Amino acid sequence: MKTLLGSILVLAAAAAGAQPPAGAPPAATAAQTQAQPTRPAAGQTQAEKDLAAGYVLGPDDVVEVTVLGQPEFATRARIKANGTIQLPFIGEQKVEGETALTLAAKLSELLRAGGYYAKPVVNVEISSFASRYVTLLGAVGQTGLQPVDRDYHLSEVIARAGGIRADGADYVTLTRANGEQHDYDFEKLAAGGPEDDPLVHPGDKIYVPEADLYYIYGAINQPGQFPIKGEMTVRNVIARSGGVSPSGSIKRIKLYRNGQEQKVDLDMKVQAGDVFTVGERFF
């Protein structure tokens, strides 16, 4: 009964804007409640925890800070190398390592404690993402730096870059910031489960090499050079080029590998640099 009475007194005092009576259990304010971070799921890496909580600010990111109804406070600033920005009234503030939500709560408390605003409603928007990015190189639509403002899977980053080019290999090399490297089959990235399509982290490098090539000439419908996709056989090579021409003979195919002529079996595996010539049949 005593505990129940104390709780009722606290709620009544909060509703009236008065201080709770001595000895009563403290009530959490709305600001304190909103500032509580979301607990990360068990088994997450630190980078995944950071991304799950929101984009973590760093040097060269650009932020816009406003206070509702107070246009004189509106500020757009690039975070300095020391992780700070300059703000009206409260001066230089460390913002590196904060998210938009935690920074808004921090600035709101500073403005309230300093007596500048009674109940400031602070909003923080990130205008430019520069400190947390992955590097994308190789045979993709658009190489360069891509910001990771949330948790992205490897396939999503490649899709944002325009996908793998036609001359790209059928695998992707992911190099972590710590130097750990792993190759991922592109078909599994597209259709596999989470273990086949990992999350990327800031500082990762993604590289799509150009595919190995083979060459085919002679009495074939589509001669030229082509990328090797998966485990191709000579039979696949002929089909890829639309078959032999009317004057060609599938029995007169020659293979030159490493400068040496080799016997041809339609089910043999194609290797990088193989050169095929299709001869004409005897009439």
C-alpha positions as CSV (number, residue, x, y, z in Angstrom):
1,M,0.0,0.0,0.0
2,K,2.9,2.4,0.9
3,T,4.6,1.7,-2.5
4,L,1.3,2.3,-4.4
5,L,0.7,5.6,-2.5
6,G,4.2,6.8,-3.4
7,S,3.7,6.0,-7.1
8,I,0.3,7.9,-7.1
9,L,2.0,11.0,-5.4
10,V,4.8,10.9,-8.1
11,L,2.3,10.8,-11.0
12,A,0.3,13.6,-9.4
13,A,3.3,15.8,-8.9
14,A,4.5,15.2,-12.5
15,A,1.1,16.1,-13.9
16,A,1.1,19.4,-11.8
17,G,4.7,20.3,-12.7
18,A,5.7,20.1,-9.1
19,Q,8.7,18.3,-7.5
20,P,7.8,14.7,-6.1
21,P,7.8,14.3,-2.4
22,A,10.9,13.2,-0.6
23,G,11.5,9.5,-0.5
24,A,9.2,8.8,-3.5
25,P,10.6,6.7,-6.4
26,P,11.9,9.0,-9.2
27,A,9.9,9.1,-12.4
28,A,11.7,9.0,-15.8
29,T,11.2,12.1,-17.9
30,A,10.1,11.9,-21.6
31,A,13.6,13.1,-22.7
32,Q,15.3,10.4,-20.7
33,T,13.0,7.8,-22.1
34,Q,13.6,8.8,-25.7
35,A,17.3,8.9,-25.2
36,Q,17.5,5.3,-24.2
37,P,19.3,3.4,-27.0
38,T,17.9,0.3,-28.6
39,R,19.6,-2.8,-27.3
40,P,21.4,-4.6,-30.1
41,A,20.6,-8.2,-31.0
42,A,22.9,-10.8,-29.5
43,G,25.8,-11.9,-31.8
44,Q,26.1,-8.7,-33.7
45,T,29.5,-7.2,-34.5
46,Q,30.3,-3.7,-33.2
47,A,29.9,-2.3,-36.7
48,E,26.5,-4.0,-37.1
49,K,25.5,-2.6,-33.7
50,D,26.5,0.9,-34.7
51,L,24.6,0.7,-38.0
52,A,21.5,-0.7,-36.3
53,A,21.5,2.3,-34.0
54,G,21.8,4.7,-36.9
55,Y,24.5,6.4,-39.0
56,V,27.5,7.3,-36.7
57,L,28.8,10.8,-37.4
58,G,32.4,11.4,-38.2
59,P,34.8,14.0,-39.8
60,D,33.6,15.6,-43.1
61,D,30.0,14.6,-42.6
62,V,27.6,17.6,-43.0
63,V,24.8,18.1,-40.5
64,E,21.9,20.6,-40.3
65,V,20.8,21.4,-36.7
66,T,17.5,23.3,-36.0
67,V,15.4,24.1,-33.0
68,L,11.6,24.1,-33.6
69,G,10.3,27.7,-33.8
70,Q,13.8,29.2,-33.3
71,P,15.2,30.2,-36.7
72,E,18.2,32.0,-35.2
73,F,19.7,28.6,-34.1
74,A,19.5,27.0,-37.6
75,T,23.0,25.8,-38.5
76,R,24.6,23.8,-41.3
77,A,28.1,22.7,-40.6
78,R,30.8,20.2,-41.8
79,I,32.3,18.2,-38.9
80,K,35.9,19.2,-38.4
81,A,38.9,16.8,-38.2
82,N,38.7,16.9,-34.4
83,G,35.1,15.7,-34.5
84,T,33.4,19.0,-33.6
85,I,31.1,21.7,-35.0
86,Q,30.4,25.3,-33.9
87,L,26.9,26.1,-32.8
88,P,25.1,29.2,-31.6
89,F,25.0,29.9,-27.8
90,I,26.7,26.6,-26.8
91,G,29.8,27.0,-29.0
92,E,32.0,24.1,-30.1
93,Q,30.5,20.7,-29.5
94,K,31.9,17.2,-30.0
95,V,29.6,15.3,-32.3
96,E,31.8,12.5,-33.7
97,G,30.5,9.2,-32.6
98,E,26.9,10.4,-32.2
99,T,23.9,9.5,-34.3
100,A,21.3,12.1,-35.4
101,L,19.0,11.0,-32.5
102,T,21.6,10.9,-29.8
103,L,23.1,14.3,-30.9
104,A,19.6,15.9,-30.9
105,A,19.0,14.7,-27.3
106,K,22.5,15.9,-26.2
107,L,22.0,19.4,-27.7
108,S,18.5,19.7,-26.3
109,E,19.8,19.0,-22.8
110,L,22.7,21.5,-23.3
111,L,20.3,24.3,-24.5
112,R,17.9,23.6,-21.7
113,A,20.5,23.4,-19.0
114,G,22.1,26.6,-20.2
115,G,18.8,28.5,-19.9
116,Y,18.6,29.3,-23.6
117,Y,15.3,27.6,-24.3
118,A,12.8,26.1,-21.8
119,K,11.8,23.1,-23.8
120,P,13.9,22.9,-27.0
121,V,12.9,20.5,-29.7
122,V,16.1,19.8,-31.6
123,N,16.2,18.2,-35.0
124,V,19.5,16.9,-36.6
125,E,19.6,16.0,-40.3
126,I,22.6,14.5,-42.1
127,S,23.1,16.4,-45.4
128,S,26.2,14.6,-46.6
129,F,27.6,11.2,-45.7
130,A,31.4,11.2,-46.0
131,S,33.0,9.5,-43.0
132,R,31.4,6.0,-43.3
133,Y,31.8,4.5,-46.8
134,V,32.8,1.4,-48.7
135,T,35.1,1.4,-51.8
136,L,33.7,-0.2,-55.0
137,L,36.1,-1.1,-57.8
138,G,36.3,-3.2,-60.9
139,A,33.7,-4.3,-63.5
140,V,30.6,-2.5,-62.1
141,G,28.4,0.2,-63.5
142,Q,29.9,2.9,-61.3
143,T,33.0,2.6,-59.3
144,G,33.9,4.9,-56.3
145,L,33.0,5.5,-52.7
146,Q,29.5,4.6,-51.5
147,P,28.2,5.9,-48.1
148,V,26.7,3.3,-45.7
149,D,24.1,5.3,-43.8
150,R,22.5,2.0,-42.6
151,D,23.2,-1.7,-42.8
152,Y,23.6,-2.8,-46.4
153,H,24.1,-6.3,-47.8
154,L,26.8,-6.9,-50.4
155,S,24.2,-7.4,-53.2
156,E,22.5,-4.1,-52.3
157,V,25.8,-2.1,-52.6
158,I,26.5,-3.7,-56.0
159,A,23.0,-3.0,-57.2
160,R,23.4,0.7,-56.1
161,A,26.5,0.9,-58.3
162,G,24.6,-0.3,-61.4
163,G,25.3,-4.0,-61.1
164,I,28.1,-6.1,-62.6
165,R,29.0,-5.3,-66.2
166,A,28.8,-7.9,-69.0
167,D,32.5,-8.3,-68.9
168,G,32.6,-8.8,-65.2
169,A,33.4,-12.1,-63.4
170,D,30.8,-14.2,-61.8
171,Y,32.2,-13.6,-58.3
172,V,32.8,-10.7,-56.0
173,T,35.8,-10.2,-53.7
174,L,35.1,-8.5,-50.4
175,T,38.1,-7.3,-48.4
176,R,37.3,-6.2,-44.8
177,A,39.1,-3.2,-43.2
178,N,41.2,-5.7,-41.1
179,G,42.5,-7.3,-44.3
180,E,40.3,-10.4,-44.2
181,Q,39.3,-11.4,-47.8
182,H,36.5,-13.6,-49.1
183,D,35.1,-14.4,-52.6
184,Y,31.3,-14.6,-53.0
185,D,29.5,-16.3,-55.9
186,F,27.3,-13.6,-57.6
187,E,24.4,-16.0,-58.2
188,K,24.3,-16.9,-54.5
189,L,24.4,-13.2,-53.6
190,A,21.2,-12.7,-55.6
191,A,19.3,-15.9,-54.6
192,G,21.0,-17.2,-51.4
193,G,20.4,-16.7,-47.8
194,P,22.1,-14.2,-45.3
195,E,25.2,-16.4,-45.1
196,D,25.7,-15.9,-48.8
197,D,25.1,-12.2,-48.8
198,P,27.0,-10.6,-45.9
199,L,26.6,-7.1,-44.4
200,V,29.2,-4.6,-45.5
201,H,31.0,-2.4,-43.0
202,P,32.6,1.1,-43.3
203,G,36.2,0.7,-44.7
204,D,35.4,-2.5,-46.7
205,K,36.6,-2.8,-50.3
206,I,34.4,-4.5,-52.9
207,Y,36.1,-5.6,-56.1
208,V,34.6,-7.3,-59.2
209,P,37.4,-8.5,-61.5
210,E,36.9,-8.7,-65.2
211,A,36.0,-12.2,-66.4
212,D,38.6,-14.4,-68.1
213,L,38.1,-14.5,-71.8
214,Y,38.1,-17.2,-74.6
215,Y,38.2,-16.6,-78.3
216,I,36.4,-18.3,-81.2
217,Y,36.8,-17.7,-84.9
218,G,36.1,-19.3,-88.3
219,A,32.9,-20.8,-89.5
220,I,30.8,-19.8,-86.5
221,N,27.7,-17.6,-86.5
222,Q,29.1,-15.2,-83.9
223,P,32.9,-15.0,-83.7
224,G,34.8,-12.9,-81.3
225,Q,36.0,-12.9,-77.7
226,F,33.7,-13.7,-74.8
227,P,33.8,-13.9,-71.0
228,I,33.9,-17.3,-69.3
229,K,30.9,-17.6,-67.0
230,G,31.0,-20.5,-64.5
231,E,32.3,-23.9,-65.7
232,M,31.8,-23.6,-69.5
233,T,32.4,-26.5,-71.8
234,V,33.3,-26.4,-75.6
235,R,29.6,-27.3,-76.2
236,N,28.6,-24.2,-74.3
237,V,31.0,-22.1,-76.3
238,I,29.5,-23.3,-79.6
239,A,26.0,-22.6,-78.3
240,R,26.9,-19.2,-77.0
241,S,28.1,-18.2,-80.5
242,G,24.8,-19.4,-82.1
243,G,26.2,-22.6,-83.5
244,V,28.4,-23.3,-86.5
245,S,27.6,-21.5,-89.7
246,P,26.0,-23.5,-92.7
247,S,29.5,-24.0,-94.1
248,G,31.1,-25.0,-90.8
249,S,31.6,-28.4,-89.2
250,I,31.5,-29.3,-85.6
251,K,34.0,-32.0,-86.3
252,R,36.6,-29.5,-87.5
253,I,37.0,-27.5,-84.3
254,K,40.6,-26.8,-83.2
255,L,41.7,-25.6,-79.8
256,Y,44.9,-23.6,-79.1
257,R,45.8,-23.5,-75.4
258,N,49.0,-21.8,-74.2
259,G,50.1,-21.6,-77.8
260,Q,49.8,-25.4,-78.3
261,E,47.1,-27.1,-80.4
262,Q,45.0,-29.6,-78.4
263,K,42.5,-32.3,-79.2
264,V,39.0,-31.1,-78.7
265,D,36.3,-32.9,-76.7
266,L,32.9,-31.1,-76.7
267,D,32.6,-31.7,-72.9
268,M,36.0,-30.4,-71.9
269,K,36.2,-27.4,-69.7
270,V,37.1,-24.0,-71.2
271,Q,40.2,-22.2,-69.7
272,A,41.2,-18.6,-69.8
273,G,42.8,-17.6,-73.1
274,D,41.6,-20.6,-75.0
275,V,41.3,-19.9,-78.8
276,F,38.9,-22.0,-80.9
277,T,38.7,-22.1,-84.7
278,V,35.9,-23.8,-86.5
279,G,36.8,-25.2,-89.9
280,E,34.6,-25.6,-93.0
281,R,33.1,-28.9,-93.8
282,F,33.8,-30.8,-97.0
283,F,31.1,-30.7,-99.6
